[in-house]
């Protein structure tokens, strides 16, 4: 792993460049049973997967910011070689032993261009943004499926072919216009209002070609092409009322209309998203607050895009263009005092999105790994942030969460509803030593939970770092996951009947679980204050790329 970055500024102009190289290694191990039509029935499996991605990425930005006008242009390029090796032993009960080995190489090229422009006046501001992303993801899988005698299994068809070549291309283009108005109406009342429009066009084509009888052919359900067009328009207004020197009330609303079209899917939605918040400062540094808001979280463009990736004779990964946006209603009440914070939150998510879920093809022959919508999830959460200053050189901060969650889903073979308790702890111990030295011990633990139909056991890690201030520069050394604890066990078949009646335990082991990841960083400033890029009007659209 290696990386470097440089930032330059002169008067109103600035520029930056960064390069990152990341070679990583992770694996997973799955043991369980499933009813596999392709293999002949009830099957016991023991499968191991190794993931070895190597990424090289470059990002460059140039721009200017003046008092009222600014613009920037960003270009990014990333090339990732993803090497996945899946090996499995399958016992088709009662006595047929099969062995499968799949060696997959993917070469992913990702390019992105972001241009933004803004102009600001006394009360009005205008933002114009254009985003363009291209993704090419060719792949080649060498597949071997044999019995104990070493004889190839399958009828020389597309699913069991010895070589599978995949292709995937996506072009995402987004244009955004945002106009905001802000005015202090009087000493107590402030108005913020605005309109926003965005248009997205995503073109994607993907498929898997199989080597059969010396020729590449395309099997049933092996292609996935589509064009998505999405037009979103929104308008908002909010009033912030300073009732007195210690009391503030904000009331507002946002109306949003979306028209989404993808092949035969036409979806139109108009919704109102209200916001109410109340803050009260009390004597002695005490503060009470209450808020309610309704928000929308749209699927990532990459989740909606059509793509297929071969993982074995009986499974493939795929995009899901039918994903719905998540609508969330949140009530929050809290108390703050001198850095301490305590919050009670109640929320409901309609159609929350969960990734890496199992469904199946219409004929139930092949598993599909994709993102899915649950029907709903209700959450009751207590959060606390507790800072502690032990001495002048030692301070601590703890973030605690305890929650009860209940969800319902229907993309499994049988619908399911489940309620459960969970919690998490994040901590940071900060130390200040003499002669510019400082250190930090940090970590987290997530308790047992559910991710869609997957049951997830608890996991966590502990990190440590040291830093030396050199005046105009700093050096840092950090070690991630010092106890090599990032093993994440999860289970299929604990909530509902899965596709293929899958009942499996999977343990994902992150790179740091083999050996702690060590990072050395040196930074130095050669000039004055660091120039920062002003956030444009396409924040939500950029967040949909991942």
Protein Blocks (a to p, Z undefined) as FASTA:
>chain_A
ZZddddddehjbccdddddddddddddddddddddfknopacdddddddddddddddddd
dddddfkbccddddddddddddddddddddddfkbccddddddddddddddddddddddd
fkbccdddddddddddddddddddddfkopaedjhiaklpcbdcdddddddddddddddd
dddfblmbccddddddddddddddddddddeehiacddehiaccdddddddddddddddd
dfblmbccddddddddddddehjbccdddddddddddddddehhiacddddddddddddf
klmpgcdddfbjkbccdddfkbccdddddddddddeehiacdddddddehiacehiacdd
fklmaccddddddfbdcdddddddddddfblmbccdddddddddddddfkbmbdcddddd
ddddddddddddeehiacdddddddddddehjbccdddddddddddddehjaccddddeh
klopaccdddehklbccehiiacddddddfklmpccddddddddfbdcdddddddfklmm
mmmgZZ
